[in-house]
């Protein structure tokens, strides 16, 4: 039926889409992320662009932006989408814009996302769009609205209904154009209302096929309970749940805020607990493969292998429809391209947009990489090995 094992150390397959020059840049950036002083300097430059319009854009654009982003324009992003498709790797297109504050920005971002969905649907097949709701509404307002119920007071309801219309227009366009939507997770303080919005969209659009996915950050202590609730809710209301599993992107921020507010941290204290939570979620979702469509969005070799083992264990014959894999562009090529080579459905997350707007995303990627130093060491060793292979 399919290859039970994947050689995740096949470097020739993993890096064949990169030129030697690109490999050297990747090695340089990851090496920089290992050095706290250089990383701090990079973040100073990035914040200087945001706060003071300092002339560091070229430096950022030629280093971490080039490694982790698909370009500044939609045409640049599509060049990369077409390139990846030659290697059987799909794309999750994301226009980088978050933390917006104005109605004009909300409307503009909605129009961009809808335009991207139509372009993907007409020019490609099987690609995805990622949506950050903080690009469609002020995070402060979402925090005020946070809860499992939509606001019903006259002031907040009017504004909230506008947000729902934006998201509904995006999801409706996605359904018409056969494009899947991944709704991104956010800070815990606004996650409940985002869950509620996403559930309402899944109930509306995930009747025959899965159009809308919710994202679960498994470093949160409550996510296994929420996962079980979501599956039960979908069965009760007769919609198909799309579930994207990630470990989480805001760990230090969540811990610092909890300490500042003198409350229990919502995230696990150790990586081992997060790994256990993530892997348990993989087993829950794949055991319900007749009903749930799952995206394993992980850079962890063991978790990806676990998903492959579960495909075999639960005899998921239509695994390319029921189990998706995804990694961030610029990271974990040994996972992405070796999965694709072995016939699995796999994608790269491709953020694109103006360098200044991409800064928050780039800082998260930089901090994330410093927090998984063991993986960085492995990445550097593989890159160095492939560079040596190309020399010889």
C-alpha positions as a printed NumPy array, in Angstrom:
array([[  0.   ,   0.   ,   0.   ],
       [  2.731,   2.481,   0.942],
       [  6.234,   2.673,   2.312],
       [  6.075,   1.991,   6.06 ],
       [  9.377,   3.706,   6.741],
       [ 10.934,   6.908,   5.489],
       [ 14.66 ,   7.56 ,   5.475],
       [ 14.663,  11.032,   6.982],
       [ 18.444,  11.249,   6.573],
       [ 18.503,  11.138,   2.773],
       [ 20.254,  14.475,   2.312],
       [ 20.399,  14.327,  -1.476],
       [ 16.59 ,  14.209,  -1.608],
       [ 16.187,  16.771,   1.18 ],
       [ 18.357,  19.492,  -0.331],
       [ 18.158,  18.896,  -4.07 ],
       [ 15.837,  21.891,  -4.53 ],
       [ 18.474,  24.229,  -3.065],
       [ 21.507,  25.619,  -4.849],
       [ 24.865,  25.395,  -3.101],
       [ 24.694,  29.15 ,  -2.512],
       [ 21.297,  28.755,  -0.808],
       [ 22.662,  25.923,   1.327],
       [ 25.536,  28.135,   2.481],
       [ 23.099,  30.924,   3.404],
       [ 20.945,  28.458,   5.351],
       [ 24.002,  27.212,   7.222],
       [ 25.069,  30.795,   8.017],
       [ 21.644,  31.814,   9.348],
       [ 21.284,  28.723,  11.556],
       [ 24.822,  29.246,  12.832],
       [ 23.886,  32.824,  13.724],
       [ 20.775,  31.649,  15.588],
       [ 23.079,  29.566,  17.819],
       [ 24.943,  32.659,  18.991],
       [ 22.963,  34.773,  21.521],
       [ 24.931,  37.964,  20.808],
       [ 24.42 ,  37.803,  17.045],
       [ 20.766,  36.841,  17.487],
       [ 20.258,  39.83 ,  19.781],
       [ 21.824,  42.101,  17.145],
       [ 19.518,  40.652,  14.492],
       [ 16.474,  41.339,  16.687],
       [ 17.67 ,  44.901,  17.342],
       [ 17.887,  45.454,  13.585],
       [ 14.423,  43.948,  13.094],
       [ 12.848,  46.104,  15.804],
       [ 14.655,  49.122,  14.411],
       [ 12.84 ,  48.626,  11.11 ],
       [  9.458,  48.453,  12.867],
       [  9.844,  51.263,  15.39 ],
       [ 12.192,  53.736,  13.728],
       [ 12.292,  52.822,  10.026],
       [ 16.033,  52.246,  10.341],
       [ 17.793,  51.149,   7.116],
       [ 18.307,  47.479,   8.07 ],
       [ 15.793,  46.114,   5.56 ],
       [ 18.444,  44.875,   3.105],
       [ 20.268,  42.958,   5.855],
       [ 17.073,  41.264,   7.038],
       [ 15.835,  40.626,   3.484],
       [ 19.06 ,  38.914,   2.43 ],
       [ 19.279,  36.691,   5.546],
       [ 16.419,  35.445,   7.717],
       [ 13.698,  36.81 ,   5.396],
       [ 15.163,  34.964,   2.412],
       [ 15.45 ,  31.76 ,   4.438],
       [ 11.985,  31.759,   6.045],
       [  9.773,  33.74 ,   3.611],
       [  8.63 ,  33.278,   0.015],
       [  9.216,  36.878,  -1.073],
       [  7.554,  40.26 ,  -0.807],
       [  5.015,  39.855,  -3.622],
       [  2.441,  37.256,  -4.62 ],
       [  4.299,  36.666,  -7.891],
       [  7.506,  35.839,  -5.993],
       [  5.526,  33.48 ,  -3.77 ],
       [  4.041,  31.718,  -6.796],
       [  7.495,  31.19 ,  -8.281],
       [  8.347,  29.222,  -5.141],
       [  4.984,  27.395,  -5.14 ],
       [  5.634,  26.211,  -8.696],
       [  9.192,  25.215,  -7.822],
       [  8.098,  23.131,  -4.826],
       [  5.4  ,  21.379,  -6.857],
       [  8.137,  19.898,  -9.069],
       [  9.194,  17.933,  -5.974],
       [  5.601,  16.915,  -5.048],
       [  5.55 ,  19.424,  -2.18 ],
       [  2.447,  21.606,  -1.796],
       [  2.33 ,  25.065,  -0.214],
       [  0.436,  26.81 ,   2.576],
       [  0.315,  30.412,   1.376],
       [  0.215,  33.055,   4.102],
       [  0.107,  36.807,   3.591],
       [  1.979,  38.046,   6.665],
       [ -0.077,  40.589,   8.534],
       [ -0.959,  40.397,  12.211],
       [ -1.723,  42.662,  15.119],
       [ -3.641,  45.065,  12.875],
       [ -5.611,  47.96 ,  14.396],
       [ -7.636,  49.676,  11.672],
       [-10.745,  48.867,   9.68 ],
       [ -8.869,  49.719,   6.489],
       [ -6.18 ,  47.134,   7.281],
       [ -8.797,  44.48 ,   8.132],
       [-10.586,  45.033,   4.813],
       [ -7.353,  45.129,   2.818],
       [ -6.075,  41.884,   4.343],
       [ -9.42 ,  40.175,   3.68 ],
       [ -9.281,  41.223,   0.03 ],
       [ -5.681,  39.98 ,  -0.312],
       [ -6.539,  36.576,   1.188],
       [ -9.605,  36.18 ,  -1.045],
       [ -7.558,  37.155,  -4.102],
       [ -4.88 ,  34.611,  -3.153],
       [ -7.48 ,  31.852,  -2.757],
       [ -8.896,  32.55 ,  -6.215],
       [ -5.396,  32.606,  -7.745],
       [ -4.438,  29.329,  -6.045],
       [ -7.684,  27.684,  -7.103],
       [ -7.372,  28.722, -10.748],
       [ -3.622,  28.194, -11.259],
       [ -2.745,  25.251,  -8.987],
       [ -4.236,  22.181,  -7.314],
       [ -4.042,  20.934,  -3.741],
       [ -2.458,  23.985,  -2.12 ],
       [ -3.617,  25.761,   1.039],
       [ -4.077,  29.206,   2.574],
       [ -3.262,  30.11 ,   6.175],
       [ -5.383,  32.742,   7.925],
       [ -4.383,  34.667,  11.044],
       [ -7.483,  36.197,  12.562],
       [ -5.269,  38.856,  14.191],
       [ -4.782,  40.183,  10.668],
       [ -8.558,  40.635,  10.363],
       [ -9.291,  42.174,  13.787],
       [ -7.429,  43.886,  16.622],
       [ -5.995,  41.343,  19.123],
       [ -7.154,  43.605,  21.966],
       [-10.747,  43.342,  20.738],
       [-10.453,  39.57 ,  20.336],
       [ -9.203,  39.36 ,  23.932],
       [-12.222,  41.351,  25.134],
       [-14.52 ,  38.957,  23.227],
       [-12.705,  35.822,  24.365],
       [-14.996,  32.96 ,  25.315],
       [-16.951,  30.124,  23.757],
       [-19.949,  32.364,  23.055],
       [-20.103,  35.235,  20.576],
       [-20.669,  38.687,  22.124],
       [-24.301,  39.777,  22.164],
       [-24.068,  43.296,  23.622],
       [-24.912,  46.063,  21.157],
       [-21.426,  47.631,  20.962],
       [-19.25 ,  44.537,  20.587],
       [-21.769,  42.507,  18.58 ],
       [-21.844,  44.958,  15.663],
       [-18.06 ,  44.954,  15.373],
       [-17.813,  41.194,  15.904],
       [-20.391,  40.516,  13.196],
       [-18.163,  42.396,  10.726],
       [-15.297,  40.046,  11.63 ],
       [-17.528,  37.01 ,  11.087],
       [-18.513,  38.343,   7.661],
       [-14.844,  38.707,   6.689],
       [-14.018,  35.164,   7.775],
       [-17.161,  33.765,   6.179],
       [-16.285,  35.437,   2.862],
       [-12.828,  33.832,   3.014],
       [-14.212,  30.373,   3.777],
       [-16.953,  30.63 ,   1.151],
       [-14.37 ,  31.603,  -1.483],
       [-12.171,  28.688,  -0.399],
       [-15.017,  26.21 ,  -0.809],
       [-15.909,  27.549,  -4.264],
       [-12.269,  27.336,  -5.392],
       [-11.362,  23.972,  -3.799],
       [ -8.722,  25.505,  -1.53 ],
       [ -8.263,  24.381,   2.082],
       [ -8.042,  26.994,   4.851],
       [ -5.833,  26.587,   7.931],
       [ -7.005,  29.029,  10.623],
       [ -3.971,  29.78 ,  12.761],
       [ -3.757,  29.544,  16.556],
       [ -3.035,  32.668,  18.611],
       [ -2.201,  33.71 ,  22.181],
       [ -4.16 ,  31.797,  24.839],
       [ -5.969,  34.984,  25.906],
       [ -7.917,  35.013,  22.629],
       [ -7.878,  31.326,  21.661],
       [-11.357,  30.441,  22.955],
       [-13.113,  32.936,  20.697],
       [-10.954,  31.849,  17.737],
       [-11.913,  28.23 ,  18.452],
       [-15.586,  29.222,  18.54 ],
       [-15.315,  31.126,  15.241],
       [-13.506,  28.228,  13.573],
       [-16.03 ,  25.69 ,  14.843],
       [-18.847,  27.781,  13.351],
       [-17.038,  27.869,   9.983],
       [-16.383,  24.123,  10.056],
       [-20.03 ,  23.487,  10.839],
       [-21.02 ,  25.602,   7.845],
       [-18.441,  24.525,   5.254],
       [-17.162,  21.071,   6.293],
       [-20.262,  19.046,   5.42 ],
       [-19.074,  16.899,   2.473],
       [-15.337,  17.64 ,   2.578],
       [-12.985,  19.448,   4.942],
       [-12.483,  23.059,   3.84 ],
       [-11.594,  24.648,   7.201],
       [ -9.005,  23.438,   9.723],
       [ -8.542,  24.588,  13.302],
       [ -5.012,  24.713,  14.741],
       [ -4.317,  23.201,  18.169],
       [ -1.155,  24.222,  20.012],
       [ -0.4  ,  21.09 ,  21.997],
       [  1.898,  22.825,  24.496],
       [ -1.324,  24.109,  26.094],
       [ -2.42 ,  21.973,  29.02 ],
       [ -6.095,  22.043,  28.003],
       [ -5.75 ,  20.971,  24.368],
       [ -6.338,  17.22 ,  24.758],
       [ -9.628,  17.977,  26.498],
       [-10.463,  20.495,  23.778],
       [ -9.582,  17.983,  21.056],
       [-11.98 ,  15.42 ,  22.527],
       [-14.661,  18.116,  22.831],
       [-14.149,  19.204,  19.212],
       [-14.499,  15.675,  17.846],
       [-17.65 ,  15.11 ,  19.923],
       [-19.1  ,  18.469,  18.839],
       [-18.458,  17.642,  15.172],
       [-20.192,  14.284,  15.498],
       [-23.144,  15.879,  17.27 ],
       [-23.534,  18.684,  14.702],
       [-22.631,  16.468,  11.733],
       [-19.62 ,  18.292,  10.305],
       [-16.146,  16.982,   9.474],
       [-13.412,  18.369,  11.729],
       [-10.14 ,  19.489,  10.172],
       [ -7.462,  19.474,  12.872],
       [ -3.939,  20.831,  12.468],
       [ -1.597,  19.824,  15.285],
       [  1.364,  22.02 ,  16.23 ],
       [  3.488,  22.195,  19.344],
       [  3.129,  25.968,  19.779],
       [  4.793,  29.272,  18.951],
       [  4.359,  31.575,  21.96 ],
       [  5.795,  29.578,  24.872],
       [  7.994,  32.261,  26.485],
       [  5.338,  34.932,  26.005],
       [  2.693,  32.738,  27.685],
       [  4.94 ,  31.928,  30.654],
       [  6.02 ,  35.531,  31.179],
       [  2.43 ,  36.808,  31.094],
       [  1.258,  34.132,  33.536],
       [  4.056,  35.014,  35.94 ],
       [  3.311,  38.716,  35.634],
       [ -0.388,  38.08 ,  36.379],
       [  0.437,  35.618,  39.18 ],
       [ -1.492,  32.698,  37.681],
       [ -0.695,  29.191,  36.516],
       [  1.005,  29.04 ,  33.132],
       [ -1.301,  27.606,  30.438],
       [  1.646,  25.827,  28.784],
       [  3.445,  22.708,  29.964],
       [  6.565,  23.189,  32.057],
       [  8.725,  20.792,  30.035],
       [  9.278,  19.841,  26.405],
       [  8.692,  16.186,  27.36 ],
       [  5.144,  16.991,  28.511],
       [  4.482,  18.87 ,  25.263],
       [  5.832,  15.957,  23.213],
       [  3.572,  13.557,  25.104],
       [  0.553,  15.807,  24.528],
       [  1.33 ,  16.179,  20.816],
       [  1.837,  12.465,  20.263],
       [ -1.344,  11.608,  22.156],
       [ -3.254,  14.009,  19.909],
       [ -1.771,  12.327,  16.814],
       [ -3.043,   8.946,  18.003],
       [ -6.497,  10.316,  18.9  ],
       [ -6.952,  11.987,  15.509],
       [ -5.621,   9.148,  13.378],
       [ -7.627,   6.55 ,  15.298],
       [-10.709,   8.539,  14.157],
       [ -9.537,   8.772,  10.53 ],
       [-12.949,   7.769,   9.179],
       [-14.216,  11.096,  10.52 ],
       [-11.249,  13.42 ,  11.214],
       [ -8.822,  14.917,   8.678],
       [ -5.493,  15.676,  10.355],
       [ -2.499,  17.841,   9.549],
       [  0.711,  16.884,  11.375],
       [  2.559,  20.21 ,  11.414],
       [  5.773,  19.188,  13.144],
       [  9.551,  19.421,  12.799],
       [ 10.02 ,  16.504,  15.183],
       [ 11.268,  13.326,  13.491],
       [  9.713,  11.043,  16.118],
       [  6.268,  12.634,  15.797],
       [  6.3  ,  12.321,  12.01 ],
       [  7.374,   8.697,  12.304],
       [  4.594,   8.126,  14.847],
       [  2.068,   9.436,  12.321],
       [  3.409,   7.013,   9.702],
       [  3.192,   4.179,  12.24 ],
       [ -0.418,   5.147,  13.022],
       [ -1.306,   5.138,   9.323],
       [ -0.218,   1.508,   9.312],
       [ -1.66 ,   0.663,  12.734],
       [ -5.127,   1.991,  11.872],
       [ -4.952,   0.8  ,   8.238],
       [ -5.656,   4.237,   6.756],
       [ -5.956,   3.269,   3.095],
       [ -6.847,   6.791,   1.891],
       [ -4.025,   8.318,   3.972],
       [ -3.242,  11.046,   1.411],
       [ -6.732,  12.451,   1.962],
       [ -6.938,  11.893,   5.705],
       [ -3.377,  12.708,   6.879],
       [ -1.457,  15.81 ,   5.824],
       [  2.084,  16.711,   6.86 ],
       [  3.502,  20.239,   6.933],
       [  6.692,  22.071,   7.899],
       [  7.767,  25.708,   7.832],
       [  9.67 ,  26.929,   4.798],
       [ 13.359,  27.127,   5.678],
       [ 13.202,  24.348,   8.261],
       [ 13.238,  20.53 ,   8.375],
       [ 13.772,  19.828,   4.688],
       [ 14.839,  16.286,   5.589],
       [ 11.273,  15.667,   6.769],
       [  9.378,  17.5  ,   4.02 ],
       [ 11.148,  16.249,   0.927],
       [ 11.683,  12.681,   2.099],
       [  7.98 ,  12.412,   2.969],
       [  7.113,  13.745,  -0.489],
       [  9.553,  11.324,  -2.135],
       [  7.746,   8.449,  -0.411],
       [  4.298,   9.503,  -1.603],
       [  2.886,  11.303,   1.447],
       [  0.824,  14.507,   1.257],
       [  3.172,  17.199,   2.521],
       [  3.392,  20.994,   2.326],
       [  5.619,  23.904,   3.205],
       [  4.215,  26.914,   5.071],
       [  5.072,  29.934,   2.883],
       [  4.687,  33.374,   4.446],
       [  5.114,  36.283,   2.053],
       [  4.712,  40.057,   2.219],
       [  6.578,  43.24 ,   2.99 ],
       [  9.711,  42.737,   5.084],
       [  8.443,  45.12 ,   7.781],
       [  5.177,  43.195,   8.19 ],
       [  7.085,  39.901,   8.36 ],
       [  9.232,  40.996,  11.326],
       [  6.984,  39.499,  14.087],
       [  6.936,  36.168,  12.237],
       [ 10.718,  36.229,  11.706],
       [ 11.381,  36.99 ,  15.378],
       [  9.194,  34.019,  16.387],
       [ 11.128,  31.744,  14.028],
       [ 14.432,  32.985,  15.42 ],
       [ 13.347,  32.497,  19.037],
       [ 11.836,  29.114,  18.227],
       [ 15.102,  27.925,  16.736],
       [ 17.137,  29.01 ,  19.753],
       [ 14.749,  27.101,  22.039],
       [ 15.296,  23.838,  20.126],
       [ 19.087,  23.974,  20.08 ],
       [ 19.386,  20.188,  19.764],
       [ 17.49 ,  20.278,  16.485],
       [ 19.617,  23.195,  15.266],
       [ 22.785,  21.198,  15.913],
       [ 21.354,  18.338,  13.856],
       [ 20.292,  20.733,  11.081],
       [ 23.769,  22.265,  10.944],
       [ 25.41 ,  18.835,  10.807],
       [ 23.192,  17.793,   7.884],
       [ 23.788,  21.04 ,   6.003],
       [ 27.542,  20.741,   6.488],
       [ 27.462,  17.113,   5.359],
       [ 25.556,  17.991,   2.171],
       [ 27.935,  20.882,   1.438],
       [ 30.88 ,  18.474,   1.786],
       [ 29.117,  15.962,  -0.47 ],
       [ 28.681,  18.602,  -3.159],
       [ 32.353,  19.56 ,  -2.932],
       [ 33.365,  15.99 ,  -3.624]])
